[in-house]
Amino acid sequence: MFSKTLTAAFTNSYSAKIKAIKDFSAHADAVIVGAGSGLSTAAGLTYSGPRFTTYFSDFQHKYGINDMYSGGFFQFPTPAERWAWWSRAIWINRYQPAPSDTYRQLMHFLQGTNYFVLTTNVDHQFQQAHIDKNRLFYTQGDYGLFQRNDQNMTFDNYELVRAMVLDQGFQIGSDNQLIIPDGDQIKMQVNKSLVKQAQPYALNLRVDSHFVEDTGWHQAAARFNNFIAHHQTGRVLFLELGVGMNTPGIIKYPFWNWTYNNPEARLVTVDNRPTSCPQEIRQQTTVIRDDLADFVNALN
């Protein structure tokens, strides 16, 4: 459908772009947000650097793992170590508050609009920011769920993950902040009883063909598809935030197509990485290369 020619940002000033986005959204029939990993990075949920070494320096020293992403694929020698790793990763990325309030600021902007959020993120920071769950479709899974492949079902993992991080020697603050006690030795494994409890489960992440799309997932998919079906025409704002090219068929390409087929629609794509749009929808698109946290703050 689209030519191979892509175009970069318009020449309008940054403040003019922000004003135009706010004006359009205020009178839009619908605002459809596509949220990728760049949005969570902007909220401080980084997978490397100081945040990684704060919670995983022992794994880094022992196995040479340098970030949470690559650590997720590491073949740990024992289930006790594997669950020690994953319980930490799940807790700080799903249950512990994000370092910044970027998600809450975004939800503040969306209040009063007819919105829906489509996201590939599995940290569920939209839930932390008190989104209406009926307006969220999480396509790739949820760190807060375990799945049983043999039953094709998912299960809330809060209590089991909490028990695992406490068993390693961490403390948990009143705001679910993971605390490393001074002078205490943090263990790199969880006890046998917790391993036994976790044994039937896998993470509910779309990493292979065994991903469980449970009843909640299908209900969210149906709500999103129904929302899209009702907004094929009219003033629709597609707000693409931090979406890269790892899985463009989920957010980026559909947003391009929906914009192309609706002359009244507008597409805004924001990322601090180089980004672009097809020539065919250039006049309907605003491309902003900026820090997403700054952009969301500017909207408010």
C-alpha positions in Angstrom: 0.0 0.0 0.0 2.8 2.4 0.9 5.7 3.5 -1.2 9.2 2.9 0.1 9.7 6.7 0.6 9.5 7.7 4.2 9.5 11.3 5.4 10.9 12.8 8.6 9.4 15.4 10.9 7.5 18.5 9.8 9.2 21.9 10.1 6.7 23.3 12.6 8.1 24.4 15.9 7.9 22.1 18.9 5.4 24.3 20.7 3.2 24.6 17.6 3.1 20.8 17.3 2.1 20.4 21.0 -0.6 23.0 20.6 -2.0 21.4 17.5 -2.0 17.9 19.1 -3.9 19.3 22.2 -6.4 21.2 20.0 -7.1 18.2 17.9 -7.5 15.8 20.8 -9.8 18.2 22.6 -12.3 17.8 19.7 -11.5 14.3 18.6 -14.1 11.5 18.3 -11.4 9.1 19.6 -7.8 9.0 20.8 -6.1 5.7 20.2 -2.7 5.2 22.0 -0.1 2.8 20.8 2.5 2.3 23.6 5.8 0.6 23.0 8.9 -0.1 25.1 10.1 3.5 24.7 7.3 4.8 26.9 8.4 2.5 29.8 12.0 3.6 29.2 10.9 7.2 29.5 9.2 6.3 32.8 12.6 5.1 34.1 12.0 1.4 33.7 15.4 0.8 32.2 16.8 -2.7 31.8 20.5 -1.8 32.1 22.7 0.7 33.9 22.4 1.6 37.6 18.9 0.2 37.9 20.1 -3.2 36.8 23.2 -3.2 39.0 21.2 -2.1 42.0 19.2 -5.3 41.9 21.3 -7.8 39.9 24.9 -7.1 40.7 25.3 -10.6 42.1 24.0 -12.2 38.9 26.2 -9.8 36.9 29.3 -10.8 38.9 28.6 -14.6 38.7 27.4 -15.0 35.2 28.4 -11.8 33.3 24.8 -10.8 32.7 24.7 -7.1 31.9 21.0 -6.3 31.5 17.6 -7.6 32.3 16.7 -8.3 28.7 19.6 -10.7 28.0 19.2 -12.2 31.4 15.7 -13.3 30.5 17.2 -15.7 28.0 20.0 -17.0 30.2 19.9 -20.7 31.0 20.3 -20.8 34.8 21.7 -24.0 36.1 19.0 -24.5 38.7 15.3 -23.6 39.0 16.1 -22.0 42.4 18.3 -19.4 40.6 16.0 -19.0 37.7 13.1 -18.1 40.0 15.3 -15.8 42.0 16.2 -13.9 38.9 12.6 -13.7 37.5 11.0 -12.8 40.8 13.3 -9.8 41.1 12.6 -8.8 37.5 8.9 -9.2 37.8 8.7 -7.3 41.1 10.7 -4.2 40.0 9.0 -4.0 36.6 5.5 -4.8 37.5 4.7 -4.2 41.2 7.3 -1.6 42.2 6.3 2.0 41.1 8.1 3.3 38.1 10.8 5.9 38.9 8.9 8.7 37.2 5.2 9.6 36.8 5.2 9.5 32.9 2.3 7.0 32.8 0.2 9.0 35.3 0.9 12.1 33.3 -0.3 10.4 30.1 -3.5 9.2 31.8 -4.1 12.7 33.1 -3.9 13.9 29.5 -6.3 11.2 28.3 -9.0 11.9 31.0 -12.0 13.4 29.3 -11.3 11.9 25.9 -12.7 8.8 24.3 -9.5 6.8 24.4 -8.3 3.3 24.1 -4.7 2.0 24.7 -3.0 -0.7 22.7 0.3 -1.8 24.2 3.1 -4.3 23.6 4.5 -3.6 27.1 4.1 -6.3 29.7 4.9 -4.2 32.8 1.3 -3.0 33.1 2.2 0.5 34.2 -1.1 1.7 32.8 -2.8 -0.3 35.5 -0.4 1.3 38.1 -1.7 4.6 36.7 -5.3 3.6 37.3 -6.4 3.2 33.7 -9.9 2.0 33.0 -9.2 -1.7 32.3 -11.9 -1.8 29.7 -9.8 0.6 27.6 -6.6 -1.4 27.6 -5.4 -4.2 25.3 -2.1 -5.8 26.4 -1.2 -7.9 23.4 2.1 -9.5 24.6 1.2 -10.6 28.1 1.6 -9.5 31.7 4.5 -9.8 34.1 1.8 -10.1 36.8 0.5 -13.4 35.4 1.8 -16.9 35.4 0.4 -19.4 32.9 -0.1 -23.1 32.9 0.3 -24.4 29.4 -1.4 -27.7 30.2 -4.5 -25.9 31.3 -4.4 -22.9 28.9 -5.0 -20.7 31.9 -3.3 -17.8 33.7 -2.9 -17.0 37.4 -2.1 -13.9 39.4 1.4 -14.2 40.7 1.7 -11.4 43.2 1.8 -13.5 46.4 4.2 -16.1 45.0 6.6 -13.5 43.6 6.4 -11.5 46.8 7.3 -14.6 48.8 10.3 -15.2 46.5 11.9 -11.8 46.8 11.4 -11.8 50.6 13.0 -15.3 50.7 16.1 -13.9 49.0 16.6 -11.4 51.8 15.0 -8.3 50.3 12.5 -6.1 52.2 9.4 -4.5 50.7 8.4 -1.0 51.5 4.9 0.4 51.9 4.9 1.5 48.3 6.1 -1.9 47.1 9.6 -0.6 46.8 12.2 -3.4 46.9 14.7 -2.6 49.6 18.2 -4.1 50.0 19.0 -4.2 53.7 22.4 -2.8 54.8 25.0 -5.4 55.4 22.7 -8.4 54.7 23.7 -11.0 52.1 21.1 -11.4 49.4 20.6 -14.9 48.2 20.7 -15.8 44.5 18.1 -18.6 44.9 14.7 -19.3 46.5 13.9 -22.2 48.7 12.7 -25.6 47.6 9.1 -25.1 48.7 8.7 -22.0 46.6 10.4 -23.7 43.6 7.8 -26.5 44.0 5.0 -24.0 44.0 6.3 -22.3 40.8 7.1 -25.5 39.0 3.8 -25.8 37.0 4.0 -22.3 35.8 5.6 -20.3 33.0 5.6 -16.5 32.5 2.7 -15.1 30.6 4.9 -13.5 27.9 4.6 -14.0 24.2 8.0 -15.5 23.6 7.0 -18.6 21.7 3.9 -20.5 20.4 2.9 -21.5 24.0 1.7 -18.1 25.0 -1.7 -18.4 26.7 -4.3 -16.0 25.4 -6.7 -16.3 28.3 -10.3 -15.2 28.7 -9.3 -11.7 29.8 -6.9 -11.4 26.8 -9.7 -12.3 24.4 -12.1 -9.9 26.0 -9.6 -7.1 25.8 -9.0 -7.9 22.1 -12.7 -7.9 21.4 -13.2 -4.5 23.1 -10.3 -3.0 21.1 -11.5 -4.4 17.8 -15.0 -3.1 18.5 -13.5 0.3 19.4 -11.5 0.4 16.1 -14.5 -0.7 14.1 -16.6 2.2 15.4 -13.8 4.7 14.6 -12.8 4.0 11.0 -14.0 7.6 10.1 -14.2 10.9 11.9 -11.7 12.9 13.9 -9.4 10.2 15.3 -6.0 10.8 16.9 -3.5 8.0 16.7 -0.8 8.6 19.3 2.2 6.3 18.8 4.5 6.5 21.8 8.0 4.8 21.9 7.1 2.2 19.2 10.1 0.6 17.5 10.4 -1.9 14.7 10.6 -5.1 16.7 6.9 -5.9 16.3 5.7 -3.2 13.8 2.7 -5.3 12.8 1.0 -4.8 16.1 1.0 -1.0 16.4 3.0 0.9 13.7 1.7 -0.7 10.5 -2.0 -0.8 11.6 -1.8 2.9 12.7 -0.4 3.8 9.3 -3.2 1.9 7.5 -6.0 3.3 9.7 -4.6 6.8 9.1 -4.3 6.3 5.4 -7.9 5.1 5.1 -9.4 8.0 7.1 -8.6 11.4 5.7 -9.9 13.1 9.0 -7.4 11.1 11.1 -4.1 12.4 12.5 -1.1 10.3 13.5 1.4 11.5 16.0 4.5 9.4 16.4 7.0 10.2 19.2 10.3 8.6 20.0 13.8 9.7 20.9 15.1 7.3 18.2 15.0 8.2 14.5 11.4 7.7 13.2 9.5 8.4 10.1 6.2 7.8 8.3 5.1 6.9 4.7 4.9 9.7 2.2 1.3 8.8 1.6 0.2 10.0 5.1 2.8 12.8 5.5 0.1 15.5 5.5 -1.7 13.7 8.3 1.3 12.9 10.4 3.4 14.8 13.0 6.7 13.2 13.8 8.4 14.2 17.0 11.9 13.1 18.0 12.1 13.9 21.6 12.3 12.4 25.1 8.8 10.9 25.7 8.7 12.0 29.3 9.2 15.6 28.2 6.6 15.2 25.5 4.0 13.9 27.9 4.8 16.7 30.4 4.3 19.2 27.6 0.9 17.8 26.8 -0.1 18.7 30.3 
